[in-house]
Amino acid sequence: MNALTAVAWGANRFDLFGLGANNECQHQWSGDGINWSQWESLGGVFASALAVVSRSPNLLDVFGLGTDFSMFHRAYGPSWSPAWESLGGVFTSPPSVVSLSPSRLDVFGLGTDHSLYQLTWNSGSWSSPWVSLGGHFTSQPAVVASGGDRIDVFAVGTDFGMHHRLWTATAGWADWELMGGIFISQPTAIAWTTRPVVAGAPVAAGRAVTPGVGGPAGDLGQLRIAVFGLGTDSSLFCKTTDNTGGFPEDWEGLGNSLQGAPAVVSWGDDRLDVFGTASADGSLQHRAYSGQWDAAWTSFQGVLTSAPTAVSWGANRLDIFGIGGDYGVYHMVSNGGPGSWQGLGGPLTLPGTYTISLDSFEIDNTRSLHNDTDYVTFTVKVGASPGQTVTQRIGNVNNGVHPLNISFSSVEIDLSDFVMITYVILNSGASDNATVEAALTKAVSGLAGKGTQAAATALGDGLASLIGADIGSVAVPIIGSILGLIAGYLIGQLASIVFADCDGPVAAEQAALTGVDMRKRTISGTVASTTTSHPGTTSNAGCGANSAYKVSWSYRLTAQEKTVPDVTGFDLVKATSAIQTAGLVAVPNGSGPIVVREAPIPGVVVDAGSPVTITMGTVVE
């Protein structure tokens, strides 16, 4: 999922596209790579990231999903078409598009059955209807066009392996082939050449940059196709065709730990440049191939909140774009090494970035005679990712409302993803904290894994909605309390805990959601909240009545809000860096070695990109 889309259709000509605050299409361009236009709204309201392709100089085609998840298109050449046109369909992934020639476009997306669909524009008219290419997938497809007569499509299947299908003008579509691996990101694919490029000529291969971005056809000489994806440890893996045109059996590990799909470009003979956003600190990471891969990744610094996008219009020229912590757009020119970041304004919206929270629980009846001693484990798992888990000891609680406020922020969920939200609350007063927390974390993580398997099976069968997970010998619902169904299973999984008479699970739920479900409920900025009642299982004599808990959880699109950091006592350089990392703008005032006062005060939540005035002096006020 790329929140920002870039295309270069000539020397120093760039066009950028993203979604504004109201999910409208925003566009910015430059004719020299230095001076940029203001952002302009092209209208529309979109539920997905945008896909853009240039068929030839002065021609642009933009695609996106409307709020009804149908496909929309708008064209430029040499002025914008009057309005967005509907291309129909209902989709569960952002679009991907490529161009084989100035007179042809091919658009792809996943349907409600998670199969791949294609629509072709040829010499002024669209084919109709959308054509199914089969398969069942959990990622946006990556598509690359090459040589004027070849299209390669890659997508992550419901088995989380990489799948590939080839089209040629002479043979049509080949069968899907499984390329193996287990992936947690959408793929990135590129066509590149082993023949030297004529100096100063645009590089057609460099136009196929990221999923959803293609370019005009050209003579590619000795063609190579490469595909990249993130494994379950968030490190990058690659396969590229050999001299026979086929892919090797094994994936090549390129290391690092990245968030989101990488951007890949080629500007010449046997040259690839790969860019990604570091999971640890959001810095831009780079690794190049010139006959062999660089020995290690290089940090290009910066703090990005999105996966980067990159283009190349000529030899030894790279232009990288990303969204910063203030949700503004930033641009770097590189000749293979780090360059300086240039701010291009904004802010833009990050579609599909969520905050998922376990908010509170309410007790009507405890399981114990007086107080319950509660622990809670909360897990969010997106597709094949390892997931995020928090376990906390709540302590002794009685009837009433008890806040939890456990949140996972900036969780990236594309339309085609599925998400397992799982929590368990356990009353356990007979074992030590460490033993309970370790056992509960392991049990709930296993529960989330079973949910993932069930969801993958459902999508693999072509079901538009997810089914419940098989836990032990019972099938749990898609959403709602599973306490009564799996109490015995949980107790079996928690064998390391010594259960006293009144101990036991008091709340358990597993919600299976798709990215489309979540986008529908939150696109207008609303918070999607759920409160689930958990009727207790029978407790032993001498305990309280059967427990009765209610648990509230929610998810929302991650707001473009930032918290002012405390930089009092910092020197100017350190304070400025901390404020920029927080997604805000430092405004120094006065003189002196340290920050003595800041406004707004630390801890205040403000809009991303807001100024923070730091007063310099000698004594902190």
C-alpha positions, 0 to 999 in steps of 0.5 A: 500500500503506497499512500504516495504515487509518483511517475516520471515521463521525461527528463526532470518531469514528475507528477505526484498523487495522493489523498487529501484530508477529505480523501480527494485526489491531490496532484503536484508536478515539477518540470525541472525537479526543483521548483514544484507547483502547488498541490491541486485537487482533482476531486473525487472521494476515494477509499483506496490509494491511487494508481497512475501510469504514463502511456507517453509524454504528456499523457497520464491516467489515474485510477482509484476506488470510490466509496462504493469500491468501484473503479474510477478513472481520470485522464490527462493529455494535455489537460484533465478530462472533465470528470472521473469516469466509472469503470464499474466492478467492486474491489477489495484491493487498490488498483494496479495499472500498466501500459504496453503502448500509448494506445493500451492500458491494463488495469487490475484489482481483486474482486469480492471473491479475492480473485484477480480481475482485468480491464483493458483500454485499447485504442480509445475504448474499454473492454467490458466486462471485467475479466476474471484471471482466477486465483485467491489473493490477500495482497494488491497485485504488482504488475509490470509491462515490458517489451510491448508484448509481455505482462507479469502479475504477482500477488500473495495468495491465501497461503501467503506464498507468492504467485505469478502469472504471465501474459504474452501477445503470442500465447495469452495468459499462462497458468498461475505458478506458485513461487513459494515463500511466506510474505507479509507485504504486497509484492513489488515488481520491476522489469530491467535490462542487462544491456547498456542504456543509451546516455540521456535516454529515458529508462523504460524499466525504471517506470515500473516502480511500485505496485500500481505504477507502470510506464510506457513500453520500450526496447528492453534488450535482454529482459529480466523480471524481479519481484520483491516482498517482506518475509515474516521477519520483515526482512526483504526477499527477492527473485529475478529471472535468469537467462532462460526466462524462468525464476530460480527455486530459492528466494534471495534474502536481502536482510534489513527490517522494513515496514511496507512494500519497498520501492525499486527502480532501474536506471541502467545495465544490471542496475537496481536500486531498492528503497524501504522504510526502516521498521525501527526508526522510519529512516530511508534505507537503500541497497543497490545491485550492480552485478552483485548486491551492495554488502550492506544497507545504507541509511539515507536518514529522514523519518518517514511514516509511509513506504517510499516511492521512487522513479528514475528518468535517466542514468545515475538519477534517482528521485525518492519521495515519502510522507514524513512525520508531519504527513507532508511530502518530501523529495530527495535527489540521489546519484546512488548516495544520500541527498538532502530532503526537500519539503513539498507541502501537504499534508496527505492522508495515509489510507489504511493506517489504523489505531486499534484499541482495547478500551475498557471492561465492565463487571456486573458480577465477579467470578470470585466471591469478592474481587477477581484478580484479572490479567488481560492479553490483547493481540492484533494480527494482520495476515501472516504477520507475527502480530502485536501482543500486550499482556497486563496484570490488572489486579484486584477488581470488583463490579464497575467500569475499568479502563484499559486503554491498550492501543496499537497505533499505525497498524497498516491494513490494506483493503485486501488484508484480513485482521484477527483481533483477539483478547482474553481476560483471565481471573487468576490469583493462585500463580505468580505474575510472570507465570500467568503472563507468559502462559496467557500470552502464548495461549492467546497468540496461538488462538490468533494463529488459528484464526488466521488459518481459518480466515485464509481457508475462507478466502481460499474457498472464495468466500466474500466473508470470513468464517470462524476459527476452529478451536479445539472441536468447536467453530467460533463466530466471526465476531462476539464472545467465545468464552463459553465455547473455548473456556475448556480449550483455554484452561488446557492451554494454560496448564502451567498455571495452578487454578484455584477454585474460583480462577478461570477465563472471564472474557474472550473474543476473536473478531475477524475483519477485512480491510474493506470492512474497516475502511467502510466503517471509518472512511468518514473519520468515525470511530468503530466501537464494539461492546461485547457481553461475556456470560460466564461459565459455571464457577465452583461452589463457594465462589461468586455467581457466574461472572458477567463481563462486558468488554469494549474495543474500537478501531479508527483511522490513525489521526494526523495528530502529534504530541508535543515532546518535552525538550526543556533542557535540550540544546538547540540541535537536539531539541529541533531533532526531537520536535521534527521526529515527533512530526512537528516544526521547531521555531527557535526564539531567543538565545542561550545554550538550552531550551527553557520554555516551549509552547505549546507545553509538552504533552499537548496534542496538536495537528501534524506539522504544527509549530512548537516555539522553543525559547532558548536561555540559561535556566529552565523556567 
